[in-house]
Amino acid sequence: EQYKKLWPADLHLIGKDIIRFHTIYWPIFLMALGEPLPKQIFGHPWLLQGDGKMSKSKGNVMYADDLVDFFGVDAVRYFVLHEMPFENDGVISWELLTDRINSDLANTLGNLVNRTISMSNKYFGGVVENTGVCEAVDEDLKAVATGTYAKVEEKMAQLRVADAMTEIFSLFKRCNKYIDETEPWILAKDEAKKARLATVLYNLVEGIIIGASLLEPYMPETAERIAKQLNTSLRDFDQLEQFGLYESGSKVTDQPEILFARLDMKDVAKKEAELEEAMIKAAAEHEAEEANAEAEKAEQEAIDIEPKTEIEYDDFAKMQFQVGEIISCEAVPKSKKLLCSQVKIGSQVRQIVSGIKAHYSPEEMVGKKVMVLVNLKPAKLAGVMSEGMILCAEDAEGNLALVTPEKNMPAGAEIC
């Protein structure tokens, strides 16, 4: 039943980088199954980092959780939706986020709601009443408020989300302009104009709640906070072309809250730097962990004994064993198991890495005569080149012991 309800999709929304898969292969699968195709497919653009490609090593990756923790979820929603144009990629950075929040959310929207509620409390004890004292300037505000829904609907039908949000904020800007036009602070000085002042504030509240209702799909938490402060509820879409539905005589909150505080770029830059530093540190730790894991794997491969198949004498004869004398030894950095020995074999000195750190200290290794497989192909273990293999014996408990010649043989003596 869910499938029948939800498919075919009215809109199949994907990233533009996978258009080929969703417009060629996916429809082919559906047609082969005899299922209907989605009615529309939209490949949306990307949101790019401000200073180029994101990289953990550079420390410039922007994670949604970090942005939400600092800016708030609705602020991030607004920026992402507003800054991704229909045709082109958008750009995101901490600085751009801050500028957009300060200009649109703190100034245009937050300041409008706060001023309206504060004036209602100051002049009428919070009671908002429509006294019907209208002037010509009111009609333009009403026309913008009641006409915004149709504009938003048209933009959304074209999948122009950013343009739809711009229309909503045009309504909020018109409300701010209405304050400048009507000058409530001047009206408040004249008792004879008190009824006119009441209508002005009523019109502002009505315009705000229409805008907040339009804003709900994009910024649900903010829309609800606005409605709560105005002591009303958000409206259904079929009510948004009507002006004057706010119940006259309702009382707004006497403790208005700031929807979006203005941000200081210094504080934002400090937070960004902290996250970048933490990210670079985490990346370095991750690389070190991967290096250790690789080293441990290499060590295990070096010391693991697996069942061998029988070989011919000619295969054995290919291996060259000689006596070696360890002249120096040290632990391999960032490794739990590896020692790196300098081994004298005749007139040559070979560097050999062995997984025996748990059984011998570097000091114990120095001076020992050992058996060495000298014609083993060189390989890197934990990033260190090894040019042979020192032979050890291993018991059932995993204890290792160096294989040494019974008699004092010179370094370089061939083992046969």
N, C-alpha and C positions, 0 to 999 in steps of 0.2 A: 504493500500500500504506500509506503514511503517513496518507493521508486516511481510509482505511478504519479504520485503527487509532485515529485521534484524533477522528474525527467520527462520530456527534454527540457534542458535548462534554457531559461529566457536569455541568460548571458553566461558564456563560458569565459572566465577571466583568467588570463595567464601572463607571465612575463614575456617580453618581446623576444628574448633569446631562445625560446622554445616554440616559436610560432610554427615551424615546419612540422614538429611532431604532433601538434594539436590541430593543425589545419589539413594535414595530409594523412598521417598514419592513423590517428584516432578516428577520424570519420570513416576510413576504410574498415577498421575493426567493427564499428557500429553498423555500417552497411552490410558487412558480411554476416552479422548477427540478426539483421533485419530490424534493428532498433533505429528510432528517429535521431536525427542530428540535432545538436544545439542550435537554437534559433539565431544566435549571434556569438561571435568570438572577438574578444578584444585583447590584444597584446599590449599591456601597459608599459610605459617607459621605466627607466631606472632612476634611482636616487644615488647620486655620486658624492664621494667625499670632496670636500672643498679644495684639498691640496693634492689631489691625485688619487691613485689606486690605494685602497686600504691594505695595510700590511701589519700583522702582529709585531713583526720585528721592528717596524718603524714606530709602533705605538700609536697609530692614528686610526685604529678601528673604533667605530662608534657603535656601542651596543645599546639596544632599545631599553634594557633594564636600567642601565646607568643613566640614560637620558630621562627616563620616567622618574627615577629616584630623585633627580635634581630639579627637573622642570615641572614634573607632574604629568600624568598620563594624557589629559585632555590637551595640554599645551603641545605635547609631542604629536598627538593625533592631528591637531590643527596644522602644525607646520608641515608634516609629511603630506597631508592631503592638499594643502594650499600650494606647496612649492613644487608639486609634480605636474607640469603642464601636460596638456593632451598630446601634443606632437613631439615634445622634446624631453630629454632627461632633465631631472631637477638636481640641485646641488644642496648638500647639507653640511653644516659646520656649526660648531658651538657659537661662533660669533653671529652667524646668520639666524640661528635659533633665538639668541638673545635679542637681536634687533627686532625680529618679527613679534616676539612675545611682548616686548616693551611698547612697540608702536600699535599693534592691533589688539592684543588681549588686555594689556594693562591700561593703555590710554583710551582707545576707542570703545571697547566693551566694558572693562572693569570700572573705569572712571564714570561712564554713563550711568551704570546701575547704581554705583555708590552715591553719585551726586543726586540722582532722582530720589532715592530713598532718604538721603540726608535732608533734602529740601522738604520732602513730605513730612518728616518728623519735626523739622524746625518750624514750619509755617502752619501745620495742621495737626500736630500731634500724631502723625503717622496715618491719618485717615485720608483715603484717596476718594474724592467725590467728583462726579461729572455734573457740573452745574449748568452745562449747555450754553455757556457764554463763549461763542465761537467767533473767530476772525478768519479772514481769507488765507492766512498763512497755515491754518490748520488743515485746509483741504489738500495741500500738497503733501504734507506728512501722511495723511490718511491714504492718499493715492499710492504713495511709495509703499506703505505698510501692507495694504491690501493687494498690491500688484506684485509683491516680491515672490509669493509662492509660485505663480505662473512662470516667472523667469527662472526660478530654481528648478522647477519641474522640467522646463525646456532644456536647460543645461544638462541635467542628469540623464534625460532621454538620449542626449548626444554623448554621454559618458564624460562630460567635461566637469569633473568634480571640483577642480580648483575654481572654475568660473562660477559654479553654483555657490560656493562658499563666499566668493567675492560679492555676489548679489546680496547675500545675507548681511555681510558687513557694510554694504552700502546703506542698508536700512538703519543700522546702528549709527553710521556716520550722519545720516539724515536726522536722526533723533538728536545727536549732539549739535547739529546746525540749528535745529528747532529751539534748543536752549538759548543759543546765541541770539536768535531772532526775537524770541519772546521776552528774554531777560527777566526771569522770575524774581531775581533779587530786587529789581526795580519795581515790579508789580507789588511786591511784599511791603513796600514802604507806603503804599496808598491803600487805605482801608476800603475805598470805593472799588478797587480793582481786585479785591480778594476772591470774588467769584470767578473772575477771569483766570487768576493764578491757579485756582483749584482745577479748572478745566485743562490748563496747560500741563499740570502735573499728571492729571488723569490720562491725557493723550500720550504723555511720555511713558507711563506705565503700560498702557495698551500697546504702544509700538514696541516696547521692550519684550513683552510676553509673546507677541507675534514672532519677533526675531528669535527669541529663545526656543520657541516651539519648532521653528525651522532648523535651528541649530542642533536639536537633539540627536538626529542620526549621526552627526559628526562628532559632537562633544556632549555626550549624554550626561555626564556628571555635572558639567558646568550648567547645562540647561536646567537640570533639576535644582541646583543651588539657587539659580535666579528665581525660579518659580516659588521656591520655599521662602525666599526673602520677601517676595511680593505677596505672599499668603494666598497663592492660587495654584492651579495645576496647569501643566502644559496642554496644549490643544491638539486635537486631531487635525489632519491636513485639510479636511473638508470644512473646517471652521476658519481657516487662515485668510480667506478673502473677505471676512467680515470685520468691521472695526466697531468697537464699543461693547465687547462681550465681558470685559472685566467688570465684576460686580461693584457698582458704585457704593461707597461707604465702607469698603474693605480697609483693613489696617495693615500696613506693611510692617516689617520687623523694626523694632526700635534699636536693634544692635546689628547694623549692616556689616557684613564681612567683606574683606577685600578678595575679589575673585582671583586676581593676578597681580602680585606685587612687582614693581619695577625691579629689574635685576641690574646689579653693578657688574660691569664687564671685568673688573679686577677679580671679583669673587668667582665669576664664571671661569676666567682664565686659570685661576688657582686650582679649581676643581678639575679642569681639563688636564692640567699638568700632573696632578696627583694620579689621575686615572692612567695617563700615558706612562708615567713612571712605574705604576703597578703592573701595567700590561707588559712593558719591556722586561721587568723583573720576572713576571710569570712566564714569558716566552723563553727567557734564559734558563729558568728552572726546568721548563719542559724539554728544552734541548738537552740539558744535562741529564735528565731522566732517560731520554731516548738514547743518549750516548752510553749511559750505564747499562741500559737494557741490551743494547747492541754488543757492548763489551762482555756482558754476562753470557749472552748467547754464543759469542765467539769463543769464550772460555770453555763453555760447556761442550761446544763442538770439538774444542781442542783436546779435552780430557775424557769425553765420553768413549766408552768401549762398546762398540756394536759388534754383533756376530759377523765374522768374516767368512767369505767363501774360500775354498781351497785355491791355491795359486800354483803355477808351475815354477820350477827352479829359476827359469829365465826371468820371471817377474821379480823374484826375490833378488836375483843378481843385479837388477837395475838399481837397487837401493845401496847407497854408500854410507857406511857407518865409520866414524872415527872418534878417537878419544879427544875430549876437549877440556880445557882448564878455565874455570870461571875466574876472570881477573877483576870484575866489578859487577855490582848488581844493585838495582833500585826498584822500588814499587812503581807501577804504572799509575799516573794520576787518575783520580775519579774511578778507579777499579778496585773491587773488593778481592779479586782473586789473582791478578796478574803481577808477575815479576819480570823485569827486563834485565837480561844478563848480557855482559860482553864476554864472549867465549873465545879463547885463543885456541886455534886449530892449526898446528904447524906454524907457518909464518903469517897466517891470516888471523884476523879477529872478526868474528861474526856476532851480530846482535840477534838474540833469540828471546822471544816472549813465551813464558810458561805459566800455566794456571796452577801454581803451587804455593801461592802466598799464605794459604791457611796451614801449610806444613813446614815451610822454611822461611826464616827471616832473610832479608837481603844480606845481613852480616854473615849468616850461616853459610850462604851460598858461596861466598868468596873463598877461593883456594881449592875448591872441590874439583876432582877429576870426574868427568861425566861421559856417558855415551851419547853421541850426537848423530842424528840423521842429517847429513850435510847437503844432500842434493834434493831436499824438499823445496818445491817452488815457493819463493818468498810471498808472504801475505801480510796484510795489516790486521792486527788485533787491537781493538779499542783505539784505532788511529795510530798505532805504533807498528813499524815494520819489523817483521820477524823473518830471519834468514836461515831457519832450520828448526829442528825439534830435539829437545833434551828428553832422553828416555827415562821413564819412571815405571815402577811396579805399583800395582794397586791391589789392596786386599778386599775382602768382602764388605768391610765397614767403610770403604772409601778412603782409607789412609794411603798416602802416597810416599814412596821412598825412591830416591835417585838410584839409578843403576850405575854403579861405579866399577872400574876394573879391579880385580882381586890383587894384582901386583901393581907396583908403581910404574905405569906405562907413560911414555912422553906424550905431551899434547900433539895430536896429529897422527898417532899410531892408528893404523887401519884395523877395524874390527871385522873379522871374517868367520 
